[in-house]
Amino acid sequence: MAFDYKKEYKEFYMPKNQPAIVDVPTMRFIAVRGKGDPNEEDGEYKQAIGLLYAVAFTVKMSKKGDHRIEGYFDYVVPPLEGFWWQDGIIGIDLAHKEAFQWISLIRLPDFVTEADFDWAIREAAAKKKTDSSCFSKVSFFTCHEGLCVQCMHIGAYDDEPETIARMHTFASENGYDIDITDSRYHHEIYLSDARRVPPERRKTVLRLPIKPKIQ
């Protein structure tokens, strides 16, 4: 049976719908940076998702080709994730999606090296019969989030502020401040396919970086 990160690491992918503190270890990702409204038809964000999945499935299906990745085991491609921020504010303002800056992500298994990643970029470009320059925005990204507060949000993306407010309160009551900076971001993990699941039933992991309050 294929290894499923959501099932094997439930503390990171399947939290309860009540806030909790979690210590997130270093993880590797396929990443694309961009800006603008994610809902824009044929916009930069939707193009980024296409690039991410092209590389993600190239790595997963390497088992059927000539490229052998040392330590490879069969796995389910992890869910789409995103780091989100806007200049000049702490957190996000959903009323101004055009001001979003983001890093769109898909987790990579630890056995994938940068050399394997570079191979996957070339292979994905060849499959699409395009120059590898179209994948120039795709990068090998390593991140250690550390201490965070997280919660499962069930509902529309535009309803996230209510859940985020509960996360802020929980963090404060447990001795932490939210610690969003130039390198620590509002983080979302998308467990539902927005094309198929109605807004009121969508499941999204919300994660915010925290730090101990200064006494």
Phi, psi and omega in degrees: 000137183294141178293129182242111183300324181298322182277324184280334180234062184298332181295338180258335187244342184227056179290166175285170179272029170235140183300149177208158178269139180219146177251108188268123182282178177295134178225155177254144183221157158274133186222146171226127177266145177194190179208160178111176183291121180292344181271356182296126181297126182059026180278182185299322182294314181293327175294321180298318180299319178299319178294317181301311183290328177300317180286319182301315182283336173295317178295312182301318185272008177301337180299340182262000182246196182275338181280121180254123179263122182299131179083006184301139167223152183290141185207161173273130178301125182296165184289160174294141179229169177203137167262135185229140174201167177221139181297138173087356178225159175261120184099210181224149177244104184290348177282349182228064181296335179295343181266002181297140161242146189208158167236113179270139194220150164225130183295143174254144171300151183296340181284350182278117178270171177296326178295319177296320179298315179299321176298317182297324177298312180296319182293317179297320179296320180295320180294325179275358180055048179223162177292144182297347180297336179292343177260014184296337179281347183275130183228159173272117191235128177248134184219135171242102183284326181071215185291131180214160166254136181220162182199147172280125175256125177247115182141189182292151178300324181291348177265007182299327183307326179296316178293319180298321178298320177295324178293319177299314181297315181299315180300313181297316181294340180255015172090023182234152169251147171295137188234055177281125184224191177291348181232001177234125195236162162299128188235135177231142176236123189262106182269349181244144175278109184297342178284340187240336185257127180296152186309319185291347182249000183290140178249124181225125173282124175255134183221131179234135178290146180226165174215152179299143176297145175282123183278000000 
